[in-house]
Amino acid sequence: MNFFYPLVFFCVTLIIFFTGTSGQCQENDRNYSISFVPQYLLIEAIRIDVEKEIREQKNAVMLGTYIYKGTTDRYADQRNLNNSQVNSSYQNDEVSGLGIESLYKFFMVPNQNASPYLAAGLGFHHIKLKYLDGGWTPVERDGLEYLELVTENQEETINRLDIIGLIGYKQSFKSGFLFDFFIGPVLKNSQITNTQNSPRVQDNPLYHYGFDGVTLRTGFSLGMKF
């Protein structure tokens, strides 16, 4: 996969985010916000969003960062969507990695404390899974070579590009506290490499890091404006 265009997109977004409309007068001097998205704790991730309102608060640019660290035992027994089998083999996989996401938001009711909005953007995630699993290893006995199934440390690397479209509702209060609800489709494109040349099953869009295809994102964030 060529990540040149996503990287250009992120760089342009960073420029807009930090320059914005600094020469224009805003009706509200609280143009920045920082938010925490709690539902990602279910997949051993911490997500923090930083947002800046621009163009007289009619739009906003959001940068989201992900840190993955933990084990997958919290969701190991979730059933696949394609069948009724349970992914018990995923229990105690060690997960680590980073992710970055950039969204552009258009507020339908600008300059108000509560407004629905439309958002679109890209995300990139680099994730590693470490686990114990069976693998075929050549073993020599009596001058003959056999393949023997042994349990070994395995590692899987996932590079995933997300194309995101959301509709949301953002509510802020005089204290600066804000609530943001969002829902919408995400197209995920994953590249997976594995020490066994046999990737783990990644067919659950809610719980598997290397899912490939369209899934629905929904959730909320809590934060403060400043």
VMD Tcl script that draws the C-alpha trace (Angstrom):
set ca {
  {0.00 0.00 0.00}
  {1.28 3.49 -0.85}
  {0.94 5.76 2.19}
  {2.20 8.90 0.44}
  {-1.22 10.51 0.06}
  {-2.34 9.80 3.64}
  {0.91 11.31 4.92}
  {0.36 14.43 2.79}
  {-3.17 14.64 4.16}
  {-1.92 14.48 7.76}
  {0.75 17.12 7.10}
  {-1.77 19.53 5.54}
  {-4.15 18.93 8.44}
  {-1.39 19.70 10.94}
  {-0.66 22.98 9.16}
  {-4.35 23.96 9.22}
  {-4.66 22.88 12.84}
  {-1.79 24.97 14.17}
  {-2.27 28.04 11.93}
  {-6.05 28.08 11.54}
  {-7.53 31.57 11.37}
  {-5.32 33.27 13.91}
  {-5.88 36.68 12.34}
  {-9.67 36.52 12.55}
  {-11.82 37.51 15.49}
  {-13.84 34.72 17.03}
  {-17.07 35.19 18.94}
  {-15.89 32.62 21.47}
  {-12.24 32.51 22.53}
  {-12.51 28.81 23.45}
  {-11.48 27.38 20.10}
  {-9.52 24.34 21.32}
  {-10.72 21.20 23.02}
  {-9.25 17.93 24.26}
  {-11.36 14.80 24.64}
  {-11.12 11.22 25.85}
  {-12.94 8.40 23.99}
  {-13.59 5.71 26.64}
  {-14.94 2.86 24.49}
  {-11.49 2.15 23.01}
  {-10.42 0.79 26.40}
  {-12.35 -2.36 25.41}
  {-9.71 -3.11 22.76}
  {-6.74 -2.18 24.95}
  {-6.34 1.30 23.46}
  {-6.30 4.85 24.79}
  {-7.62 7.47 22.38}
  {-7.18 11.22 22.95}
  {-8.60 13.81 20.53}
  {-7.42 17.40 20.17}
  {-9.64 19.73 18.16}
  {-9.48 23.30 16.89}
  {-12.46 25.27 15.61}
  {-11.71 27.42 12.56}
  {-13.44 29.76 10.10}
  {-15.57 31.56 12.68}
  {-16.38 28.26 14.36}
  {-18.16 26.89 11.29}
  {-15.61 24.07 10.95}
  {-13.10 22.18 13.05}
  {-9.98 20.09 12.54}
  {-9.50 17.12 14.84}
  {-6.36 15.05 15.49}
  {-6.79 11.76 17.30}
  {-3.97 9.68 18.76}
  {-4.17 6.02 19.78}
  {-1.88 4.06 22.08}
  {-2.38 0.26 22.12}
  {-1.04 -1.68 25.11}
  {-2.43 -4.71 26.90}
  {-3.77 -8.21 26.35}
  {-6.80 -9.28 24.37}
  {-8.42 -11.41 27.07}
  {-11.19 -8.83 27.52}
  {-12.70 -9.63 24.13}
  {-11.13 -13.01 23.32}
  {-14.41 -14.91 23.59}
  {-16.44 -12.65 21.30}
  {-18.18 -14.62 18.57}
  {-17.33 -14.08 14.92}
  {-19.88 -12.42 12.69}
  {-19.37 -15.04 9.95}
  {-20.03 -18.06 12.16}
  {-20.87 -19.09 15.70}
  {-17.38 -20.17 16.72}
  {-15.65 -18.51 19.63}
  {-12.13 -17.09 19.18}
  {-10.75 -18.66 22.36}
  {-7.32 -18.86 20.70}
  {-7.08 -15.09 20.91}
  {-6.98 -15.05 24.67}
  {-3.89 -13.39 26.16}
  {-2.53 -12.05 22.87}
  {-0.21 -9.14 23.70}
  {-1.08 -6.05 21.72}
  {0.97 -2.87 21.25}
  {1.01 -0.08 18.72}
  {0.16 3.46 17.74}
  {-2.46 5.16 15.62}
  {-3.20 8.63 14.27}
  {-6.39 10.00 12.82}
  {-7.38 13.30 11.24}
  {-10.95 14.52 10.72}
  {-12.43 17.66 9.21}
  {-15.76 18.65 10.78}
  {-18.50 20.86 9.33}
  {-20.92 22.24 11.93}
  {-24.50 22.61 10.72}
  {-25.29 25.22 13.39}
  {-22.09 27.30 13.80}
  {-21.35 29.49 16.82}
  {-23.75 27.52 19.01}
  {-23.09 25.42 22.10}
  {-24.91 22.46 20.52}
  {-24.69 21.45 16.89}
  {-24.94 18.40 14.64}
  {-22.01 18.00 12.27}
  {-20.59 16.02 9.37}
  {-17.01 14.75 9.45}
  {-14.62 12.95 7.11}
  {-10.99 11.94 7.31}
  {-8.28 9.30 7.39}
  {-6.60 7.17 10.03}
  {-3.50 4.99 10.12}
  {-2.73 2.28 12.70}
  {0.44 0.24 13.26}
  {-0.28 -2.67 15.62}
  {1.67 -5.74 16.77}
  {0.24 -8.92 18.26}
  {2.45 -11.36 20.17}
  {1.16 -14.78 21.19}
  {1.92 -18.48 21.62}
  {0.71 -20.76 18.84}
  {1.56 -24.02 17.16}
  {3.99 -24.03 14.26}
  {5.59 -26.68 12.08}
  {9.31 -27.05 12.82}
  {11.70 -29.45 10.99}
  {13.10 -32.12 13.34}
  {15.71 -34.79 12.44}
  {15.34 -38.34 13.83}
  {17.29 -41.43 12.75}
  {18.70 -39.59 9.78}
  {15.23 -38.53 8.58}
  {13.68 -35.09 8.73}
  {10.15 -34.68 10.07}
  {7.87 -31.72 10.57}
  {6.76 -31.46 14.18}
  {4.01 -29.24 15.55}
  {5.43 -27.23 18.47}
  {4.21 -24.23 20.43}
  {6.30 -21.16 19.70}
  {6.24 -17.40 20.14}
  {4.52 -15.81 17.15}
  {4.16 -12.20 16.05}
  {1.74 -10.47 13.72}
  {2.13 -6.92 12.38}
  {-0.91 -4.99 11.15}
  {-0.76 -1.77 9.12}
  {-4.26 -0.43 8.61}
  {-5.59 2.58 6.69}
  {-9.07 3.85 7.62}
  {-11.31 6.05 5.47}
  {-13.86 7.63 7.80}
  {-17.25 9.32 7.36}
  {-19.28 10.37 10.40}
  {-22.35 12.27 11.48}
  {-22.23 13.58 15.02}
  {-23.67 15.86 17.66}
  {-21.48 18.08 19.82}
  {-22.70 19.74 23.01}
  {-20.59 22.15 25.06}
  {-21.40 23.96 28.30}
  {-20.43 27.26 29.91}
  {-18.00 25.45 32.19}
  {-16.10 24.24 29.12}
  {-17.20 20.62 29.48}
  {-18.25 18.99 26.19}
  {-19.96 15.83 25.01}
  {-19.63 14.49 21.47}
  {-21.65 11.60 20.02}
  {-20.80 10.17 16.57}
  {-21.80 7.38 14.20}
  {-20.84 6.46 10.65}
  {-19.12 4.02 8.26}
  {-15.39 3.30 8.18}
  {-13.62 1.54 5.31}
  {-10.62 -0.40 6.66}
  {-7.76 -1.63 4.51}
  {-5.30 -3.86 6.40}
  {-1.90 -5.25 5.48}
  {-0.91 -8.17 7.71}
  {2.41 -9.97 8.05}
  {2.86 -12.98 10.31}
  {5.81 -15.13 11.36}
  {3.79 -18.18 10.27}
  {2.76 -16.66 6.93}
  {-0.74 -17.46 8.15}
  {-2.50 -14.41 9.65}
  {-4.85 -14.79 12.59}
  {-8.54 -14.70 11.75}
  {-9.58 -11.03 11.63}
  {-13.26 -11.25 10.71}
  {-14.87 -9.35 13.60}
  {-15.08 -5.61 12.74}
  {-15.67 -4.60 16.36}
  {-12.83 -6.46 18.05}
  {-10.18 -7.47 15.49}
  {-7.42 -5.00 14.68}
  {-6.77 -6.31 11.17}
  {-10.35 -6.37 9.91}
  {-10.58 -5.63 6.17}
  {-13.79 -4.05 4.87}
  {-16.57 -1.68 5.90}
  {-17.64 -1.42 9.52}
  {-19.81 0.92 11.58}
  {-18.20 3.23 14.12}
  {-20.32 4.61 16.94}
  {-19.44 6.06 20.30}
  {-18.95 9.22 22.31}
  {-16.21 11.37 23.78}
  {-15.96 13.57 26.87}
  {-13.71 16.59 27.09}
  {-13.03 20.24 27.85}
  {-12.80 23.38 25.75}
  {-10.10 25.93 26.41}
}
mol new
graphics top color blue
foreach p $ca { graphics top sphere $p radius 0.5 }
foreach p [lrange $ca 0 end-1] q [lrange $ca 1 end] { graphics top cylinder $p $q radius 0.2 }
display resetview
